[in-house]
Amino acid sequence: MGLNTEVVVTGLGAMTPLGTDVATTWSSLLTGESGVRRTGLHLKGEDSPAAIAGLMAGDPAEMLGPIAAKRLDRSQQAAMAAAAEAWADAGYPEVDGDRLVSSIGTGIGGIRSLLKENGALELAGTRRVSPRTVPMLMPNAAAAAISIEYGARGGAYTPVSACSSGAEAIALGARLIRAGEADVVIAGGTEAAITPITVAGFMQARSLSTYAGDPADASRPFAVDRDGFVLGEGAGIVVLESAAHAAARGARVRAVLAGAGVTSDAHHMTAPAPDGRGQTAAMRKALRQAGVGPEAIGHINAHATGTAVGDISEARAIVDVFGAGTVTTAPKASMGHLFGAAGAVEALLTILSVEHGVVPPTRNLTTSGLDPLMELDVATTRRDTSLRAALSNSFGFGGQNVSLLFTPA
């Protein structure tokens, strides 16, 4: 195997604010629904910003059962639930465990378990702390749990690169297949970090939306009145295979991961490089690896969190690579920002886009309107498209940039 090895997608699984599976998430996105709602979470001395989030549509613990769930943090539970769907969707592949890899990214890991057990320690002492604390808080636990569940002995990888973690995990999976180190990779991202400390931290950084109206209208990527992102939680998992392995077992191929570009800005911990160099480089890398030109791309699934600086930086980078008027969509308007899971969930949505030839709509632009500085054609209604290749962007704090390019099976 080598750089020309084709990497295909044979399975999809999701736990998101829009649904507890792929089908519900996709249908809800296409009909313009929102998974952003009031959570009941409040910070000391604060009001509405802390109460709005994209919570998962269902409880992953209920899907796993009480015995399995009690050993896992909520972020790990989401990953396991999504992985089970993806593995079933792939047809339960028979694969040598030494050739099977788990690659699951996360931005924060088991912070809910960390906070809970620290609370138990402070309140009641050492003996009240769970012996499972460390396995539940460590960032690699989701990748490890999936490797144990499916017998993946080829490696259990955990990219931790903020908002691009899930996308980077998928890019890494493809790289391992092309390098001949794996035949099948269970790849994706997971996050469940809607807690007082994370919300307070993002609030103090002035990253979160302070919108006081209907929560469904709070996440407004590319809108002229955007004022920050809305936190979300969930998991997205894909099963990647070499095309040869998928063909040998007669698997259904949902899409081809034709190219992946990974770069870093080397500029600032939270702000993108002003010239967009790292973002344009990631997109161009993905195009080169796929062997296609910009004209082949039907639409861009934008990172588009709804921040003033981030959206304009990405829009300029897209225009630089693809030209003004590029068709673009922003799922975070419907789900919020799933942080370490965002890149994986949105990669999954991009796969469905190329599979069905559909550009999903972007909520919350019809009232306030598109920022005139955005020289993009942002889809506000569902569109059919003949150019079915699509690119998904994920850009994270620290200047981490990942672009994934998918083409039809």
C-alpha positions as CSV (number, residue, x, y, z in Angstrom):
1,M,0.0,0.0,0.0
2,G,1.0,3.6,-0.4
3,L,-0.1,7.2,-1.1
4,N,-2.3,6.0,-4.0
5,T,-4.2,3.6,-1.7
6,E,-7.9,4.6,-1.9
7,V,-9.5,5.1,1.5
8,V,-13.3,4.5,1.6
9,V,-16.0,5.1,4.2
10,T,-18.2,2.1,4.9
11,G,-19.9,3.0,8.2
12,L,-21.3,6.0,10.0
13,G,-22.5,6.6,13.6
14,A,-23.6,9.7,15.5
15,M,-24.9,11.1,18.7
16,T,-25.7,14.7,18.3
17,P,-28.0,17.5,19.5
18,L,-30.1,16.8,16.4
19,G,-30.5,13.0,17.0
20,T,-29.3,9.8,18.6
21,D,-28.3,8.3,15.3
22,V,-27.2,9.3,11.8
23,A,-30.6,9.2,10.1
24,T,-32.3,11.5,12.6
25,T,-29.4,13.9,12.7
26,W,-29.3,14.2,8.9
27,S,-33.1,14.6,8.5
28,S,-33.3,17.2,11.2
29,L,-30.4,19.1,9.6
30,L,-32.1,19.1,6.2
31,T,-35.4,20.4,7.6
32,G,-33.6,23.2,9.4
33,E,-34.3,22.1,13.0
34,S,-32.2,23.2,15.9
35,G,-30.7,21.2,18.8
36,V,-29.8,24.2,20.8
37,R,-31.9,24.6,24.0
38,R,-31.9,25.8,27.6
39,T,-30.0,23.4,29.8
40,G,-30.7,24.5,33.4
41,L,-27.0,25.1,33.9
42,H,-26.2,28.4,35.6
43,L,-23.0,30.0,36.8
44,K,-22.6,31.9,40.0
45,G,-23.6,35.5,39.3
46,E,-24.5,34.8,35.6
47,D,-27.7,34.2,33.7
48,S,-28.7,33.1,30.2
49,P,-25.4,32.5,28.4
50,A,-24.6,29.4,30.6
51,A,-28.1,28.0,30.1
52,I,-27.9,27.6,26.3
53,A,-26.2,24.6,24.7
54,G,-26.6,21.9,22.1
55,L,-27.1,18.9,24.4
56,M,-27.3,15.4,22.9
57,A,-30.8,14.5,21.8
58,G,-30.7,11.4,24.1
59,D,-28.7,9.9,26.9
60,P,-25.9,7.7,25.6
61,A,-25.8,5.9,29.0
62,E,-29.3,4.5,28.3
63,M,-28.2,3.1,25.0
64,L,-25.2,1.3,26.6
65,G,-26.9,0.0,29.7
66,P,-26.1,0.7,33.4
67,I,-23.2,-1.7,33.8
68,A,-21.2,-0.4,30.8
69,A,-22.2,3.2,31.3
70,K,-21.0,3.5,34.9
71,R,-17.4,2.7,33.8
72,L,-17.4,5.6,31.3
73,D,-17.5,9.3,31.3
74,R,-20.3,10.9,29.2
75,S,-17.9,11.7,26.4
76,Q,-16.8,8.1,26.2
77,Q,-20.4,6.9,26.4
78,A,-21.2,9.0,23.3
79,A,-18.3,7.6,21.4
80,M,-19.2,4.0,22.2
81,A,-22.9,4.6,21.2
82,A,-21.8,6.2,17.9
83,A,-19.2,3.5,17.2
84,A,-21.8,0.7,17.7
85,E,-23.9,2.3,15.0
86,A,-21.0,2.8,12.7
87,W,-19.8,-0.7,13.1
88,A,-23.2,-2.1,12.3
89,D,-23.6,0.3,9.4
90,A,-20.3,-1.1,8.0
91,G,-21.7,-4.6,8.2
92,Y,-19.7,-5.8,11.2
93,P,-16.4,-6.1,9.3
94,E,-14.3,-9.2,9.8
95,V,-10.8,-8.0,10.1
96,D,-7.5,-9.1,11.7
97,G,-7.3,-7.3,15.0
98,D,-3.7,-6.5,14.3
99,R,-4.9,-4.6,11.2
100,L,-7.7,-2.7,13.0
101,V,-7.1,0.7,14.6
102,S,-9.1,3.0,16.8
103,S,-8.5,6.8,16.3
104,I,-10.8,9.0,18.4
105,G,-10.1,12.6,19.0
106,T,-11.3,14.8,21.8
107,G,-10.6,18.3,22.9
108,I,-11.0,18.0,26.6
109,G,-11.7,14.3,27.6
110,G,-13.5,13.2,30.7
111,I,-13.9,16.6,32.4
112,R,-17.3,15.8,33.8
113,S,-15.9,12.8,35.7
114,L,-12.9,14.9,36.9
115,L,-15.2,17.6,38.3
116,K,-17.6,15.1,39.9
117,E,-14.9,13.2,41.6
118,N,-13.0,16.3,42.7
119,G,-16.3,17.4,44.3
120,A,-16.6,14.1,46.1
121,L,-13.0,14.5,47.4
122,E,-13.7,18.0,48.6
123,L,-17.0,17.1,50.2
124,A,-16.4,13.7,51.7
125,G,-12.7,12.8,51.4
126,T,-10.6,10.2,49.6
127,R,-12.7,7.2,50.3
128,R,-15.6,8.7,48.3
129,V,-13.6,9.0,45.1
130,S,-14.3,6.4,42.5
131,P,-11.5,3.9,41.7
132,R,-12.5,4.5,38.1
133,T,-11.6,8.2,38.2
134,V,-8.4,8.1,36.2
135,P,-9.7,5.9,33.4
136,M,-12.8,8.0,33.1
137,L,-11.0,11.4,33.0
138,M,-8.1,10.5,30.7
139,P,-8.5,11.8,27.1
140,N,-7.5,8.5,25.5
141,A,-10.2,6.5,27.2
142,A,-12.7,6.7,24.3
143,A,-10.1,5.4,21.9
144,A,-9.1,2.7,24.4
145,A,-12.7,1.7,25.1
146,I,-13.4,1.3,21.4
147,S,-10.2,-0.7,20.8
148,I,-11.2,-3.0,23.6
149,E,-14.8,-3.4,22.4
150,Y,-13.8,-4.3,18.8
151,G,-10.4,-5.9,19.4
152,A,-8.4,-3.2,17.6
153,R,-4.8,-4.2,18.3
154,G,-3.2,-2.1,15.6
155,G,-3.2,1.0,17.8
156,A,-5.5,3.3,19.8
157,Y,-4.8,6.9,18.9
158,T,-6.1,10.1,20.5
159,P,-5.5,13.4,18.6
160,V,-6.1,16.2,21.0
161,S,-6.2,19.4,18.9
162,A,-9.1,21.4,20.2
163,C,-11.9,22.0,17.6
164,S,-10.1,20.0,14.9
165,S,-9.6,16.8,17.0
166,G,-12.2,14.7,15.4
167,A,-11.2,15.7,11.9
168,E,-7.6,15.1,12.7
169,A,-8.4,11.6,14.0
170,I,-10.1,10.8,10.6
171,A,-7.1,12.2,8.7
172,L,-4.8,10.1,10.8
173,G,-6.9,7.0,10.1
174,A,-6.6,7.6,6.4
175,R,-2.8,8.1,6.7
176,L,-2.4,4.8,8.6
177,I,-4.4,2.9,5.9
178,R,-2.3,4.5,3.1
179,A,0.9,3.7,5.0
180,G,-0.1,0.0,5.0
181,E,-0.4,-0.1,8.8
182,A,-4.2,-0.8,8.9
183,D,-7.0,-2.2,6.8
184,V,-9.8,-0.8,8.9
185,V,-9.9,2.3,11.2
186,I,-12.7,3.3,13.5
187,A,-12.2,7.0,13.5
188,G,-13.9,10.1,14.8
189,G,-14.3,12.5,17.7
190,T,-16.3,12.9,20.9
191,E,-17.0,15.6,23.5
192,A,-19.2,16.2,26.5
193,A,-17.8,19.2,28.2
194,I,-20.8,21.4,29.0
195,T,-19.8,22.2,32.6
196,P,-19.6,25.4,34.6
197,I,-15.8,25.7,34.3
198,T,-15.7,25.3,30.5
199,V,-18.7,27.6,30.0
200,A,-17.1,30.2,32.3
201,G,-13.8,30.0,30.5
202,F,-15.3,30.5,27.1
203,M,-17.4,33.3,28.4
204,Q,-14.4,35.1,29.9
205,A,-12.6,34.7,26.6
206,R,-15.7,36.4,25.0
207,S,-16.1,33.4,22.6
208,L,-19.7,32.4,23.6
209,S,-22.9,34.0,22.2
210,T,-24.8,36.1,24.7
211,Y,-28.0,36.0,22.7
212,A,-31.0,36.4,25.0
213,G,-33.8,35.3,22.7
214,D,-34.9,31.9,21.4
215,P,-31.9,29.5,22.0
216,A,-32.5,28.1,18.5
217,D,-31.5,31.5,17.0
218,A,-28.3,31.9,19.1
219,S,-25.8,30.2,16.8
220,R,-25.5,32.4,13.8
221,P,-22.4,31.6,11.6
222,F,-21.7,34.1,8.9
223,A,-24.6,36.4,10.0
224,V,-24.0,40.1,10.2
225,D,-25.0,40.1,13.9
226,R,-23.1,36.9,15.0
227,D,-21.7,37.3,18.5
228,G,-20.0,34.0,19.3
229,F,-20.6,30.3,19.4
230,V,-22.9,28.0,21.3
231,L,-21.4,25.0,23.0
232,G,-22.5,21.5,22.0
233,E,-21.8,17.9,22.8
234,G,-21.9,14.6,21.0
235,A,-19.8,12.1,18.9
236,G,-19.3,11.2,15.3
237,I,-17.7,8.0,14.2
238,V,-16.8,6.7,10.7
239,V,-15.4,3.3,9.6
240,L,-12.6,3.8,7.2
241,E,-11.2,0.9,5.0
242,S,-8.8,0.4,2.2
243,A,-10.8,0.1,-0.9
244,A,-9.3,-3.4,-1.5
245,H,-10.4,-4.6,1.9
246,A,-13.9,-3.2,1.5
247,A,-14.2,-4.8,-2.0
248,A,-12.9,-8.2,-0.8
249,R,-15.7,-8.4,1.8
250,G,-18.4,-6.9,-0.5
251,A,-18.9,-3.9,1.7
252,R,-21.2,-1.0,0.7
253,V,-19.0,2.1,0.2
254,R,-20.7,5.3,1.2
255,A,-18.0,7.8,0.0
256,V,-14.3,8.1,-0.7
257,L,-11.9,10.1,1.6
258,A,-10.0,11.4,-1.3
259,G,-7.8,14.0,0.4
260,A,-6.8,15.3,3.8
261,G,-4.8,18.4,4.6
262,V,-3.4,19.1,8.1
263,T,-1.5,22.3,8.9
264,S,-0.8,24.7,11.8
265,D,-0.7,28.5,11.8
266,A,2.2,28.8,14.3
267,H,0.7,32.2,15.1
268,H,-1.5,32.6,18.2
269,M,-3.2,30.3,20.8
270,T,-6.8,31.4,20.0
271,A,-6.8,33.7,17.0
272,P,-6.3,32.5,13.4
273,A,-3.4,33.9,11.4
274,P,-4.6,37.2,9.8
275,D,-3.6,36.1,6.3
276,G,-5.3,32.7,6.6
277,R,-2.2,31.0,5.4
278,G,-2.7,27.9,7.5
279,Q,-6.3,27.4,6.5
280,T,-5.7,27.9,2.8
281,A,-2.7,25.5,3.0
282,A,-4.9,22.8,4.6
283,M,-7.5,23.1,1.8
284,R,-4.9,23.1,-0.9
285,K,-3.3,20.1,0.6
286,A,-6.6,18.2,0.5
287,L,-7.1,19.1,-3.1
288,R,-3.6,18.0,-4.1
289,Q,-3.9,14.7,-2.3
290,A,-7.3,14.1,-4.0
291,G,-5.8,15.1,-7.4
292,V,-8.7,17.5,-8.1
293,G,-9.0,21.2,-8.8
294,P,-11.1,23.7,-6.9
295,E,-13.8,23.6,-9.5
296,A,-14.6,20.0,-8.6
297,I,-15.9,20.9,-5.2
298,G,-19.7,21.2,-4.9
299,H,-19.7,22.9,-1.6
300,I,-17.7,23.6,1.6
301,N,-18.8,22.5,5.0
302,A,-17.3,25.4,6.9
303,H,-15.9,25.4,10.4
304,A,-17.9,28.6,10.9
305,T,-18.5,28.8,14.6
306,G,-20.2,32.2,14.7
307,T,-17.3,34.3,16.1
308,A,-16.6,37.7,14.5
309,V,-12.9,37.0,13.7
310,G,-13.1,33.3,12.9
311,D,-15.9,33.4,10.4
312,I,-14.4,36.3,8.4
313,S,-10.9,34.6,8.4
314,E,-12.4,31.3,7.1
315,A,-14.5,33.1,4.5
316,R,-11.5,34.9,3.1
317,A,-9.5,31.7,3.0
318,I,-12.3,29.9,1.1
319,V,-12.5,32.8,-1.4
320,D,-8.7,32.7,-1.8
321,V,-8.8,29.0,-2.7
322,F,-12.2,28.6,-4.4
323,G,-13.2,32.1,-5.4
324,A,-16.1,34.4,-4.5
325,G,-19.6,32.9,-4.4
326,T,-18.4,29.5,-3.3
327,V,-21.4,27.4,-2.0
328,T,-21.0,27.0,1.7
329,T,-22.9,25.5,4.6
330,A,-22.5,25.8,8.4
331,P,-24.1,23.0,10.5
332,K,-23.1,24.7,13.8
333,A,-26.1,27.0,13.3
334,S,-28.2,23.9,14.0
335,M,-26.1,22.0,16.5
336,G,-23.8,24.4,18.3
337,H,-20.1,23.8,18.4
338,L,-19.3,20.2,19.5
339,F,-15.6,21.2,20.0
340,G,-13.5,18.0,19.8
341,A,-16.4,16.1,18.1
342,A,-17.3,18.9,15.7
343,G,-14.9,17.9,12.9
344,A,-16.0,14.3,13.0
345,V,-19.7,15.0,13.1
346,E,-19.4,17.5,10.2
347,A,-17.2,15.1,8.2
348,L,-20.0,12.6,8.6
349,L,-22.5,15.2,7.3
350,T,-20.2,16.0,4.4
351,I,-20.1,12.3,3.5
352,L,-23.9,12.2,3.5
353,S,-23.9,15.4,1.3
354,V,-21.7,13.7,-1.4
355,E,-23.6,10.5,-1.1
356,H,-27.0,12.1,-1.7
357,G,-25.9,15.2,-3.7
358,V,-27.4,17.6,-1.2
359,V,-26.2,20.8,0.4
360,P,-27.7,21.1,3.8
361,P,-29.3,24.5,4.8
362,T,-27.7,27.0,7.3
363,R,-30.1,28.3,9.9
364,N,-30.4,31.8,11.3
365,L,-29.4,33.8,8.3
366,T,-32.8,34.7,7.0
367,T,-33.6,37.3,9.7
368,S,-30.3,39.1,10.2
369,G,-28.8,38.3,6.8
370,L,-25.3,37.4,5.7
371,D,-22.4,39.6,6.7
372,P,-21.6,41.6,3.5
373,L,-17.9,40.9,4.1
374,M,-18.6,37.2,3.5
375,E,-18.2,36.7,-0.3
376,L,-19.8,33.3,-0.1
377,D,-23.0,31.7,-1.3
378,V,-24.3,30.3,2.0
379,A,-27.1,27.9,1.5
380,T,-30.1,28.8,3.6
381,T,-32.4,26.1,2.1
382,R,-31.7,22.6,1.1
383,R,-30.1,22.4,-2.4
384,D,-29.4,19.6,-4.8
385,T,-26.0,19.7,-6.5
386,S,-24.4,18.0,-9.5
387,L,-20.9,18.6,-8.2
388,R,-20.9,16.1,-5.4
389,A,-17.4,16.3,-4.1
390,A,-17.2,18.4,-0.9
391,L,-14.7,19.6,1.6
392,S,-15.1,19.9,5.4
393,N,-13.1,22.4,7.4
394,S,-12.1,22.1,11.1
395,F,-10.0,24.8,12.6
396,G,-9.0,24.7,16.3
397,F,-7.4,26.8,19.1
398,G,-3.7,26.6,18.8
399,G,-3.8,27.2,15.1
400,Q,-4.8,23.6,14.2
401,N,-6.2,23.3,10.7
402,V,-7.7,20.2,9.0
403,S,-9.6,19.9,5.7
404,L,-11.1,16.6,4.6
405,L,-12.2,16.1,1.0
406,F,-14.9,13.5,0.2
407,T,-16.0,12.2,-3.2
408,P,-18.8,9.8,-4.2
409,A,-18.4,6.1,-4.0
